[in-house]
Amino acid sequence: MTRVDAFDLPVRAAGDAALDAYRRGVEAMLTANAGADTALAEALAHDPGFALAHAALARHHQLNARLEAARASIARAGELVAATEMRERQHVNVLALAIGGQGAAAFDALRAHMDDYPRDAIVLSLALGVYGLIGFSGRVDHHAEQRRLLEGLQPCWPEDGWFLGYLGWVQAETGEPALGAATVRRGLALKPRNANAAHGLTHAYVELGASDAGYGFLAPWVADYDRAGLLHCHLNWHLALYELDRGQQDGARQRFREAIQPDRALAPPMPVLADAASFLWRCRLYAPADGDLPWPDVAALVARVFPSSGLAFADLHAAMAEAATGNAASLERRVAALDQRAAGGSLPPGRVIPTLCRAVAAYAAGDDGETIALIEQALPDLPRIGGSHAQREVFEDTLIAACLRAGRHPRARALLQERLARRPREQDRRWLAAVT
């Protein structure tokens, strides 16, 4: 029987109980809250032939890096939609392409699907955020492309809390953080426990240089956020960076141990690696005399889950762990594989990835001249690595730290002044004071 979902789109479900559970599961997944798997399993218990519930479960598995389970669920959805409505067939097809690793084809199919069903939130979500089809496309303008997509769809999404959270985030990432903050606040007023919107507002505060306001918002918000929520580790990473910027080294490292360290975080492996490695690398850059850092746990995650070149964003952070722990052989193999993939055209961001991996290795080896040369070479293509401005800034930080260590104070001063003109940051002020 055809019913409608929370976005007024047709859904074939066997009864109200199945539909209600499906809606709850989709809501939890879209807002990065815990409980999506339980609700979707309930929907399928009520209606084992519920195609879109299988598809939503596939997306949930994908988000949590359970790829075999995702493939099995989307295959089952594909079997069940063979004779149903066009909306469901297109919905499942886009998800199948994305889960199957066909990013470019998935995005083309997504754009076509949005022309027909602009309020299909699960399909739209594939293109959004730092780790979506656009974010990992290798495009320099991926933030602007997300903004174009969302602004084109905005008339179909009047004052929706989920949509506004993402729209505000890309506004902040494309040079309008005050507008972005206002947009996300509207979204949070409508959907206060949307972790994706909380994340978007945090990025707006980062781009505004409003560390105190950002910390004041995020700390109490995270206090009530389930550890099993998809963004628990990452939101704590943002809090830890605020604490580093505020000079609260002990608090930041305690937060790392409690919520970010790989043996504590419940997030999927790739975000945990990115958050853990980039946090420890910043600690090394900001306070190099502070003693040993807990790199072995991060290196163990790399050896267990990312032993060879794969997802480019993971490779960058695996390189940090390998460089910090002196695993030169593994790092050399990773860079060689990345070179080969870039030469063959199978690495979407291109040569900027192996270049930055080499820069990380050079910095760890104390070769500041090589670090500076490599990162300067990479800067024009830095957005192509994906992630947010806040995530990519670690490579700018590495360049500044290398300039300071090498005594190239005029270049460090110019970089710091450019960043401070864009947004205040206490760490930059501390660095600048050292060379003024």
N, C-alpha and C positions, 0 to 999 in steps of 0.2 A: 504494500500500500504506500502511495506517495504522500509524504508529509513535508514539512519545511524545517530547516535547521535554524540556528540562531541568527543567520544572516539572510533569512528569507529565501533560501535556495532549496529546490526540490531534493528530497532524500527518500529513498525507498527503504522503509523499515517495517518490521512485522507488527510492531505495537508501540504504544506510548512509553512503556518501560524501557524498551531498547533505545528509543529516540532520546529519552531524558538522560540515560546513562551516556549515550554518545555525545550529547551536548556538553555534559559535565567533563567528559574526557577531553574534548576539543578545547574547552575553556581552560582547563589546567595546562594543556600542552601549549596553547598560544600565549599564555601568561607566564610560562616557565615555572609553574608551581608543581608540587608533588601530587600524585594521585591519578595522573592520566592513564597509566597502565591498568589500574584497578577499575576505573570507570569504563574503559573500553572493553576490558574483559567481561564486565557485567553486561554491557550492550550485546556482546557476542554470545553470552550465555542465554540471553533472552531471544536472540535471533542469530543463529550461526551463519545464516546466509546474508547478513548485513554487509554488503560490499564496501560501503564507505567507512564502516567501522574497522574492517580489515585494513583499508587504505590508511586510515588515521593511525592505527596501531603500527603500520609499517613506517610511517613518518616518525612516530615516537621512538621506535627502535633505531631509526637512522640517527636521530638527534642524540641518542645515547650510545652510538657507535656499536650497536649490535647488528652488524650488516647482514649476517646470514638470516637472522630472524626477520629483518626488514625485507629481504628478498623473498622469503617464504610468504610473508603476509601480503606483500604487493602482488605476488603471483596468484594467491588465492583471490584477492580482490579482482584481478584481471579475469579470472575464470567466472566470477559471479556477475560482472557487469556486461557480459557479452550481449545480452538481450535487453538491457535497460536503457535509460535515457542518455542522450548525447552528453549532458552535463557530467554524469557520472563516468562515462567512458573517457572523456577528455581529462577529467580530474585524475583518474587512475593512471592514464597514460603519462601525464606530466610527472607524477610521482615515480612511476616506473622508470622513466628516463633518468631522473635525478638519482634515484637509488642505484641504478645501473651504471652510474659514473659518466653518463653522457651529458655533461653540463651545458654545452652550447645548444644541443638539440632540445634539452629540457627547457632552457630559457626561451628559445624560439616558440616552443609549444605553449609555454606559460603566457607569453605575450599574446598569442592568438586566443588562448582561453580567456584572458582578461577582457578581450574585446567582447566576448559573449557573456561572461560571468564575472564582472569586476569585483563582486563581493565574495568571491571564493577565497576565504581567508587562509585555509591550509595551503592551497596552491600558491597564493601570493607570498606567504611566509617563506617559501623556498628561495625567493629572490632577495630577502631582506636580511639586515644585520651584518655583522662582521664576517660571518662564516657561510654566507649564502651564495647562491649562484652568481650574483653580481660581485660580491666582495672577493670571491676567489676566482674571478674570471681572468685576472692578470691585467685588467684595464687600469690605466692611470687615473681615469675619471670615474671610478666605480662609485664614489660617494655621490657625485653629481648625477650619475645614471639612476641610482636609487631615488634620488629626489625627483628627477623627471618622471619616473614611473609613478611615484606616489602622488605627486601634484596632478598628474593626468587623471588619476583615479579619484582624487579628492571629492569631486561633486557626487560621487556614488557612496561616500562614506561620511555623511553628516554627523559630526560630533560623536565619533565612536572612540572609546577609550583605548582600544587596542591599536587602531590605525593611527591615532594622534601620537601615541608613544613612539612609533617608528618614524613618522613624519618629522616630529621635533628632533629626533636624533640626527637625521640627515641634514636638517637645517643647521644644527650646531656644527656638524662635520663639514659643511660647505660654507663656512664663514659667517654664519648668523647665529651665534650661540645664544644671544638674548632672545631672539625670536624663537629659537628651538626650545629654550627653557620654558617660555610662556606656553608654547604648544603642548609640551609634555605635561606641564602642570594641569592644563585643561583635560588631558587624557587621564591623569591620575585622579582628578576630581571625580571622573566618571567611573573609573576602575582602579581603586586605590591599591589593590594587592597584585597589580600587574608588574612582575619582576622585569619584564622587558622595558616597560616605561620607566621604572626606577633606574634601570641601567641607562636609558636615554637621557634622563635628567642629570645623572652623574656625569655623563660625557659633556653635557652643556656646561656644567660647573667647571669641569676641567678646562674647556676651551675659554671660559670666561676668566680663568685664573682665580676662581673663588673657592679656594681650598677649605676655608672655615665653613662657608655655607654648604659646600658639598658634603663635608664630613658631618655637619649638623643635620643634614637631611638623611644621609645614608645610614649612619650608625644606628639610629633607632629603627629605621625601616628593616635593616638586616636582622636586628635582634629578634624579630618575630617571624623570620623567614625560615622555613623548614630546611634542614641540612640536605635533604634529598632533592630540593629544588635545583633545577638545572644550572642556575646562575649563582648558587650559594658561594662556590669557590671564587668566581670571578668578581662578584660584588665585594667580597672580602679583600680581593686583590686591590680593587680601587681604594678601599679603606686603608689598606697597608701603604699604598702609594701616597695617600693624603698624609698619613702619619710620618712617612719618610720626609715628605716635603716640610712638615711642621717640625722636623728635628726630633721626632719621637721614635728613635731607632729601636729602643727596647720594645715598645708597644707594637711596632710594625713586625718585628721578628717573632714576637709572641703570637700575633695573629697568623703569621705564616705557619707556625707550628700547629696551630689549632684548626685552621681552615683551608690552607693552601698546600701544605706539604703533601706529596703524593700518597703517603700511607694514611692520610686523614681525609683528604677531599673525596667527595662522592661523585664528582662530575666525571664526564667521559675523559679518556686519556689525553686527547689532543689539547683541550682547553686547560687541563691541569698542567701539562707540560709547559704550555705557553706562559701561564701565570706564574708557575713556580720558577722556571728558568729566568724569565725576564725580571722577576722580583730580586732574585739572588744576584743577577748580573748588575742590577742597579745598586744593590748594596755594595758590591765590589767597586763600582765606579764612584759612588758618593763618599764612602768611608773605607778606603783601601787598607787602612791600618787596623781595622777592627777585628782581625783574627779570622779563624776558620768559619766557613759558611757550610750549611748542610747540603752540599752538592751530591754526596753519594746516593741519597734517596732519589734525586732527580735523574742521575746517571743510570740508576737501576731501572727506572721507568723507561728511559730511552733504550736500554739494552733489551728490555722485555717486550716493548710494544713498537718501538721505532728503530730497530737495529740497522735498517738500510733506508736509502732515499725513497720517499713516498710523497706525502702531502707537503708541499713546499713550505707552508707556514710552520709545520712541525719540524721540518729539517732545520730551519733557522734557529729554533730554540733547542733542538737536539745538539746543534753545533756549539751552543753556549755551554751545555753540560759537558760535552766531550772536551772542549777547550779548557774549561775550568778544572777538570779532573785529569788532564794530561793524557787523554786517550787520543793521541795523534793519529794512530793507525786507522781507527774507526772514522775519525773526522776526514782524513784524506780519502778514504773509500767513499764517503758520502759526497764529498765535493767532486770527485771524479765522476760519480754517477750523475750528479746534477749537471756537470759540464756536458756529459753525453746526452742527457735528456734535452738540455737547452739547444745543443747543436742539431738534434733531430726534430725540434719543434714540438716536443711533447711536454714542455714545462711552461704553462701559461704565463707566469711572470717573466720568463726569460732569464738572461744571464745575471740579473740583479741578485738572484738567490745565491748562486755559488760565489759571487763577488762578496756578498755580505758574510757568508760563512767563512771565507778566507780572512775577511777583516776581523771577525771575532777571534779566529785562531791567532792572527798577528797580534791583537791586543793582549791576549793571554800570554803570548810569548815575549811580550815587552817590546815588540817592534812597532813603535809609534809612527814612524815614517810610513811604513807599509799600511798600517791601519788608516792613517789619514788619507793616503792616496786612494785606497780602495773605497772608503766610504764617500769621499768627494766624488769619485767616479759614479757611485751608485745613487747619489742624492736625487738626480732628476727622475729616476725610475722608482724611487722608494715607494710611492703609493701602490705600485703594481704588486707588492708582496701581499696586499690585503690587510685586514685588521683595521683598527681605528688610528686616528692621530695619536692618541695616548699610547697605543701599543707600539707604533712605529717610532715613537720618540726615543726609545731606548738606543736606536742606532745613531741618532743625532747626539744623544748623551755620550755614546762611546767615542764619537768624533771629538767632542769637546774635551772629554777626559784625556784622550790621546794628545790633543793639542796642549793641554795644560801640562801633562807629564813630559812632553817634549820641549817645553819652554816656548811654544809658538803662541805667545800670549795675544798678539794682535788678531790672529785668526779666531782664537777662542773668544776674545772680546766681541768681535763682530758677530759671531754666531749667537752669543748670549744676548747682545743688544737687540738683534733682530727678533729673537723669541720673546724677550721681555716687552718689546713694543707691541707684540701681538696679544700677549696675555701674561699677567704677573705669575711668578713662581719663586718660592723662597729658595729652592736649591740653586736656581739660576742666579739669584741675587748673591748667595753665598759664594758661588764660583766667581761671579763678576768682581766681588770685593777682593778676591785673592789676586786678581790681575789688574787692579786699578790703582 
